[in-house]
Amino acid sequence: MTISVLLAIPALNPTEKEWHNLHTYLEGLKIKAKGFKIQLIIINDGSIKWNEPEKPLPIPSNIIHLPKNLGKGAAIKKASDCITSDHNIFSFIDFDCPYEQRDLIGIWKSVIHGADLCIGDRSSNQFAYGTTHTRLDRSILHHFFKLIIRTIVIGGVRDSQCGIKAFHAGAAKLISEKCRLTGFLFDVEWLYIALEHRLCLRYWPVEVSEDHSDTNLRHFLSFKIIIDFVRMLFSILRKQYRSKRLFEWMEYRRGNIMNSITLTEDYENEYLQEGQS
């Protein structure tokens, strides 16, 4: 059985070196991702300086050009418009692809094996939030704001901003319809909607390249993210994220999973023997 994946990669002012690194990454992914049919969507998020790749990418791809820079959330939402009934998985990753191909494939397989979404977790990695040193007060504010988001909005999810995620394509389509934020907090919004509708979430521990540039602090200290956070809280209080279609999809998904779970005779015998020993 071939699994169809729609892989979205936002891009902003890509350099020739970044295109070259992406080409190399995709070559390795194509070799390792056996059993997966991958369709790639590159979203040009309003780049001021846009460079086309020097040679065709090794995976079938389309480039979508946004008229101006609207934020990563807007780019991912635009890519989700390309989801069709043929796709099994909708996934996205940072343009510099700082995660191992095996981790991306592992996240996809987690969705195939029952999860409605699977997200990367960098919490055990020493490079999880970059190596840039900042003033102590900024670091405290950064972690305090993250704690508020984690405890109030998304119920303990430790690493909502990890740039590698995968969703069941059907769930992604319905979640995207309810999304309102276009900037940095879009990950939190997607996760909140998923958890609000009781979707099954799994984590996949990942390591991130030391060369990956993480700009979390700059975003957390910006005025726009505070506004987006307040907007999200108002949307939660007004129950504007509720989706009848997503609840119905979840019930249908549960039924399909339960009907697909069967115990073979060999497994039953082995289980009974272990219980008697």
C-alpha positions in Angstrom: 0.0 0.0 0.0 1.4 3.4 -1.0 0.9 6.3 1.4 0.4 9.7 -0.2 2.0 12.6 1.6 1.6 16.3 0.9 4.8 17.9 2.3 4.8 21.7 2.7 7.9 23.8 3.1 7.7 27.6 3.5 10.5 29.6 2.0 11.6 33.2 2.6 14.5 34.7 0.5 16.1 31.3 -0.1 19.8 31.3 -1.1 21.5 29.0 -3.7 23.1 27.2 -0.8 19.8 26.5 0.9 18.3 25.2 -2.4 21.3 22.9 -2.7 21.0 21.6 0.8 17.2 21.1 0.3 18.0 19.1 -2.9 20.4 16.9 -1.0 17.9 16.3 1.8 15.1 15.4 -0.6 17.3 13.0 -2.4 18.0 11.1 0.8 14.3 11.3 1.8 13.2 9.8 -1.6 15.5 6.8 -1.1 14.5 6.2 2.6 10.8 6.8 2.4 9.8 3.6 0.7 6.1 3.1 0.5 5.4 6.8 0.5 4.4 8.9 -2.5 5.5 12.4 -1.7 4.2 15.6 -3.3 6.1 18.7 -2.3 4.7 22.2 -2.0 7.2 25.1 -1.7 5.5 28.3 -0.5 7.3 31.5 -1.3 6.1 33.7 1.6 6.5 37.0 -0.1 10.3 36.9 -0.6 12.0 40.2 -1.5 14.7 38.3 -3.2 13.5 35.0 -4.7 16.0 32.6 -6.3 14.6 29.7 -8.3 16.4 26.3 -7.7 19.2 25.7 -10.2 17.9 22.2 -11.0 14.6 20.3 -10.6 14.0 18.9 -7.1 14.2 15.1 -6.8 10.6 15.0 -5.6 7.6 16.2 -7.6 7.0 19.8 -6.5 5.0 22.9 -7.0 5.9 26.4 -6.0 3.2 28.8 -4.7 4.0 32.5 -4.6 2.3 34.6 -2.0 2.1 38.4 -2.9 3.6 39.5 0.4 5.1 38.1 3.6 2.1 37.1 5.7 3.9 34.7 8.1 4.6 31.0 8.3 1.0 30.3 9.4 -0.4 31.9 6.2 2.0 29.8 4.1 1.0 26.5 5.8 -2.7 27.4 5.5 -2.2 28.1 1.8 -0.5 24.7 1.3 -3.3 23.0 3.2 -5.7 24.2 0.4 -3.9 21.8 -1.9 -5.0 18.7 0.2 -7.2 16.4 -1.8 -9.0 13.1 -1.0 -6.0 11.3 -2.4 -3.7 12.5 0.4 -3.2 10.5 3.5 -0.9 12.8 5.4 -0.3 16.6 5.5 3.1 17.5 6.9 5.4 20.5 7.1 9.1 21.1 7.9 11.4 24.1 8.0 13.2 25.1 4.7 16.6 24.3 6.1 15.4 20.8 6.9 17.3 20.6 10.3 15.8 17.2 11.2 16.9 13.8 10.1 15.0 12.1 7.3 14.3 9.1 9.6 12.5 11.5 12.0 10.3 12.9 9.3 9.4 9.4 8.1 8.9 8.2 11.7 6.4 11.0 12.3 4.5 10.0 9.1 4.4 6.4 10.2 3.0 7.5 13.6 0.1 9.0 11.8 -0.4 5.9 9.6 -0.4 3.7 12.8 -3.3 5.5 14.5 -2.2 9.0 15.5 -4.2 11.9 14.2 -1.2 14.1 14.4 2.4 13.7 15.4 4.8 16.5 16.3 8.5 16.7 16.8 9.8 17.1 20.4 13.2 18.8 20.9 13.0 18.9 24.7 15.8 16.4 25.1 18.1 18.1 22.6 20.7 20.6 23.7 20.1 22.7 20.6 16.4 22.7 21.0 16.1 26.5 21.1 19.2 27.7 19.3 22.6 28.7 20.7 22.1 32.4 20.7 22.9 34.0 24.1 20.5 36.7 25.2 20.1 38.9 28.2 18.8 37.2 31.3 15.6 39.3 31.5 14.7 38.3 27.9 15.3 34.6 28.6 13.1 34.8 31.7 10.3 36.5 29.7 10.7 34.0 26.9 10.3 30.9 29.1 7.5 32.6 31.2 5.4 33.3 28.1 6.0 29.7 26.9 4.9 28.4 30.2 1.6 30.4 30.0 0.9 29.1 26.5 1.8 25.5 27.5 -0.4 25.4 30.6 -3.3 27.6 29.6 -3.8 27.0 25.9 -2.4 23.6 24.8 -2.5 21.5 28.0 1.1 20.6 28.6 2.5 20.3 25.1 6.2 21.1 25.7 7.4 22.0 22.2 4.6 23.5 20.2 7.0 25.4 17.9 9.0 22.5 16.7 9.2 22.9 12.9 8.4 19.3 12.0 4.8 18.1 12.2 2.4 15.7 10.5 -1.4 15.5 10.4 -3.9 13.0 9.0 -4.8 14.9 5.8 -8.5 14.9 6.6 -7.9 16.4 10.1 -5.5 19.0 8.6 -8.0 20.2 6.1 -10.7 20.8 8.8 -8.3 22.3 11.3 -7.0 24.8 8.7 -10.5 26.0 8.0 -10.8 27.2 11.6 -7.4 28.8 11.8 -7.2 32.6 12.2 -3.5 33.3 12.9 -0.9 33.8 10.2 2.2 34.4 12.3 4.4 32.6 14.8 1.6 31.3 17.0 -0.1 29.4 14.3 1.4 26.1 15.7 -0.3 26.7 19.0 -3.6 27.4 17.3 -3.4 24.2 15.2 -2.6 22.2 18.3 -5.3 23.8 20.4 -8.0 23.0 17.7 -6.7 19.4 17.5 -6.8 18.9 21.3 -10.1 20.7 21.7 -11.6 18.0 19.4 -9.9 15.2 21.2 -7.6 14.2 18.3 -4.9 11.7 19.2 -1.5 13.4 19.6 1.8 11.7 19.6 5.3 13.0 20.1 8.5 12.0 18.2 11.8 12.9 19.9 14.0 14.7 17.4 17.5 16.2 17.2 18.0 19.5 15.4 21.1 20.5 13.5 23.4 23.0 15.2 23.2 25.1 12.1 19.5 25.7 12.4 18.7 29.3 13.2 15.9 29.6 15.7 14.3 33.1 16.2 12.0 32.2 19.0 13.1 35.0 21.3 12.6 37.8 18.8 9.1 36.5 18.1 8.2 36.0 21.7 9.2 39.6 22.5 7.3 41.2 19.5 4.1 43.2 19.9 2.4 41.2 17.1 2.6 37.9 19.0 1.0 39.5 22.1 -1.9 40.7 19.9 -2.2 37.2 18.3 -2.2 35.6 21.7 -5.0 37.8 22.9 -7.0 37.2 19.7 -6.5 33.4 20.3 -7.8 33.7 23.9 -10.9 35.6 22.8 -11.5 33.0 20.1 -11.3 30.3 22.7 -13.6 32.0 25.1 -16.1 32.6 22.3 -15.8 28.9 21.2 -15.0 30.0 17.7 -12.6 27.1 17.1 -15.4 24.5 17.6 -16.1 22.5 14.5 -19.0 20.1 14.1 -17.4 18.7 11.0 -14.2 17.9 12.9 -16.1 16.2 15.7 -17.9 14.1 13.1 -14.6 13.3 11.4 -13.1 12.2 14.7 -16.0 9.8 15.3 -15.7 8.4 11.8 -11.9 8.0 12.3 -12.3 6.2 15.6 -14.7 3.7 14.0 -12.3 3.0 11.2 -9.4 2.4 13.7 -11.5 0.1 15.9 -12.7 -1.9 13.0 -9.1 -2.4 11.8 -7.9 -3.7 15.1 -8.1 -7.5 15.2 -6.2 -10.1 17.2 -4.8 -13.0 15.2 -5.1 -16.6 16.6 -1.4 -16.8 17.2 -1.3 -13.6 19.2 -4.3 -14.7 21.3 -2.6 -18.1 22.1 0.6 -16.3 23.0 -1.2 -13.9 25.2 -3.1 -16.7 27.0 0.1 -18.7 27.5 1.8 -15.7 29.1 -1.1 -15.2 31.4 -1.0 -18.8 32.6 2.8 -18.9 33.3 
